[in-house]
Amino acid sequence: MDSNLFKYVWRNSRPEQLIILGLVVLAQVFYFASLNIPKTIVNDGIEGKAFKSAQTVPFLRIDLPIPSFISDVGSIRLSDGLSLAQWPYLVGMSCLFLVMVTINGLFKKTINTQKGRMGERMLRRLRYQLYDRILLFPPAHFRKVKQAELAGMINNEIEPLGGFIGDAYVQPAFLGGQAITALLFIMLQNIWLGLIVIAVLAVQAFIIPKLRRKIVALGKQRQITARQFSGRVAETVDGVQEVHIHAASNYERADIVGRLGRIFHIRFELFQRKFTAKFLNNLLAQTTPFLIYLIGGYFVLFGDMQVGAVVGVLLAYKDLPGPVKELIDWDQQRQDMQQRYEQVIEQFEPDGMLAAELQAIPNAAAPALSGAVQLNGVALAEEGGAPMLDAVTLSFPIGRKVAVVGGAGGGKEALAQVVARVAHPTAGGVAIGGKDLAELPEAAVGARLSYVGQDVYLLPVTIRENLLYGLKFRPRGPAAYEGAALRQRETEEREARRAGNPVLDVAADWVDYEAAGASGPHDIDQRVIEALRVVELEADVYRYGLRGTIAPAERPAVAESILKARAELHSRLADPAFAGLVEPFDRDRYNRNMSVAENVLFGTPMGRTFEPDNITANPYMRKVLNELDLATPLAEMGVEIARTMVELFADLPAGHPFFEQFSFITAEELPEYRALLTRLSGRTVADLSSEERARLRALPFRYIEARHRLGLIDEAMEQRLLAARQAFAAGLPTELASDIEFYDVARYNGAATLQDNILFGRLVYGQAQGADRVGDLIGEVLDGLGVRNAVVQVGLDYNVGVAGKRLSAGQRQKVGIARALLKRPDLLVLNEPTAVLDAATQQRLLDKILAARGALGVLWTLSRTAQAERFDEVIVMQGGRMTARGAPSELSGDKTYTDLLAAG
Amino acid sequence: MSIHEEVELLKGVPLFAKLEPNKLKLLAFTSERLTFAPGQELCHQGDIGDAMYVVLGGAADITIDTPSGPLKVAELKKNGFVGEIAILCDVPRTATVTVRETLTALKITKELFFRMVTEFPTMAVEIMRELAHRLDDTNRQLSAMRARAA
């Protein structure tokens, strides 16, 4: 990249800059043409000066006025126009004025739009190039840079460049032209005065940049400190757990306070110097008229100069400070921007950048790797650190199952990284099938070689997207666009080309289905599920699926399967072995395992309106209950609940977990209810205030007969609440219809989870291991109907969260391994990927993965040497060198190997 | 069964004898009452235990694993309780309890258990008495076996 901003801008926007320059010049012609119009309107059109000598005056006689500081000619006639009387003339002139104003405005708008668009294009180009360079950074460089700083540079630091780039060439050309013509005019009037003006300008041009040098340096400091500041904020966020564990929050505050202090001083000094420069600049600008008065006056008094000439010079000079001042401002901005640009660019030019050709988009699928994996004198060393690999030379056929064992620091991890091209050897080289690994295109390595380390990184998207991420080497099929969307897409592609961005579409289908052994989007999930089974993640994803929701309109097949499962489950629940585990939803029966509120609602709340916290106060719910005369019985139930709560929890200290878990009343409210009950003694609820009644009425809403067992809801009450349920559904206002999805045995409920849809009822309280037994039964039912995979597919939509944090560390590793398995690489390099799992799981996964790989190669760095016996060949690493290799049975004589075996 | 009936039932359990009715009510309200079908296990030898069970009805067999297979060591009947050793000593379950006749039990969590024994010494004494009985039984069985072996 050019280190000079101007060269960079010129090289990438020359035609646009020239067009804008042309537009500016053209705009000047119209601008000058319009200058005379107001004067003519007043003098001739209104005061009628021109009509004193003639009846008619020519209209649209176009005279091009020449600015007074260029020549005394006055104007050049371009057209003779028409002859008009005063009134039509005034009308004509006024209209002309409006036309000219509009034309000038349009010019201004066009020029500004053009400038803005050019600036944005350049900014886009620059941002893309910087991002592109991140993808080409050598892997080792990422240990030195902070991601927040890189992101900050691309995003914020170069943002002001966009605004400046539009003016980079136009502004100096335009202002410089104006200034030079004015100066020329002064020179023509009086050579001495001209020289004086030039001398003062020269002093200005000499001193001001000197003052600014410090400002530029300060600007650089400001940029760096601000960048480091945002880097520190990001560090605090990333390491917030450590901050709390070690009570370092105040140390962190101290660090930030110190940084803010430095930033303040830099910025304050910057302001001081800026205003000083401005003051001096203004002072110098005012020196010139002082000198013109003094010296011009002298020439008039004692020489042969006319007074008019001095006034002319003064007037011309008046036109001068504007452009000059703006030029100086422009120059300051230029330095600022140049400095900003340089600062950013140098951060994006580390040594050892990868060749861009390695990442070129391939035209065809990468050819399979075959032959031998060969390491020739491979060394790997951290900058200034101990060598991790030291002249390792070895070779093995790519299809073999190879284990790498060794103690910590022995170099086994480094060996795996070098073979997978995750780390680049500092000396020597790796070849596969005779081809230098370093020169293989990235798409080939990505498709035919795969690596899973100890710390898998996941994107904050669904499990499915994370698994398919390993198959997106190149766009396979264009996204389908039609009509307006197609035109929009074409515009975007054109614009991308103009800004030097590659025409790649993220909406295209990037998934290489063939690489995974699938034929398209319809059967890729099957491959995905197979991979999940190998890493024992399928059961977890199945559970996510059960807890997931689907829109039945989008996935009618799944919804239908779930409805079948619902019917099947309920027929199985009739079996005496499962009797009484689930109380199904039945529109005509009160459900004793649901709360009173849930029984009346008899549906899943959608949105906030009917959520448990809002339902008691919901006006419609209250109206329904009042109309059925349930208000008083509910309040009486509330009295009973309050009485029990006061009795049971009276002796418990506030804050006891029982309040949270069991009580209907918080510890703070308990005394209020006690007082309320005292007031009630000997009276009825009707005697209480409406507010007190409302409080009591709210209590039973959360009451579940089967769980709380206070015996408040007898048969008669059940019938009354059922009536409320019917009335609630029948009279539901249309505007509330979208707030609830009623339970309907024949309909899939889009607001409820898959599991709740299958269950279509409530687990009965007090059944030992009820949830587990019903869960197992649901599993059996789904297996029997062959719809387990449909549930797993819904589970694949589970979002793993930022950096996969919604999964456990073990699950993340499993996703990583499944992702690598899915693409069926010729060689799978595994660098202790299962270390976070327990020993038994590790062993099972090892066997399953080796079996799943079939005849394809595996290079596995093991943390437990005992597992090596499952492999064809074992490489023993010690001190960065290979000390032994061979089939596990052949190594029984090797002391390092037997020691490692003994250590576990 | 409503909570009032349950309190009546708990009054008959020796372990809770001398507990005030409102405490019994709190116990009933805050504890889960579970129904186990025949064949289900209340606890399994070797598992981690987090609760004890007070049997309100039904019957279960208590077995321990021996090299020659499971050995029935005792029976659990109405008013009996089981599982207190695991939560008292933080050891895995020392026996397997398998339901023979549909059994209802009050599940008392570890937290509630400690709260109850510290607040109601009578309950602690009752548990000590039961544990002492069991120790006595074990000693008797042991000496009988020794006598047979000799």
Contacts between the chains, C-beta under 8 A, distances in Angstrom:
chain1	res1	chain2	res2	distance
A	577	B	37	7.3
A	580	B	35	7.7
A	644	B	25	7.9
A	644	B	29	7.8
A	647	B	22	5.7
A	647	B	25	7.2
A	648	B	22	6.7
A	648	B	25	6.0
A	648	B	26	4.8
A	648	B	29	5.8
A	649	B	26	7.7
A	657	B	111	7.6
A	658	B	30	5.8
A	661	B	30	7.4
A	662	B	29	6.4
A	662	B	30	5.3
A	708	B	3	7.6
A	708	B	29	7.5
A	709	B	1	7.0
A	709	B	2	5.2
A	709	B	3	4.3
A	709	B	6	6.9
A	709	B	28	7.8
A	709	B	29	7.8
A	710	B	2	7.0
A	710	B	3	5.8
A	711	B	2	3.7
A	711	B	3	7.1
A	711	B	4	6.6
A	765	B	32	7.7
A	766	B	32	6.5
A	766	B	33	5.1
A	766	B	34	5.5
A	766	B	35	5.6
A	767	B	34	7.0
A	767	B	35	5.7
A	768	B	34	4.4
A	768	B	35	6.3
A	768	B	36	4.4
A	768	B	37	7.7
A	768	B	40	5.8
A	768	B	42	7.7
A	769	B	40	6.8
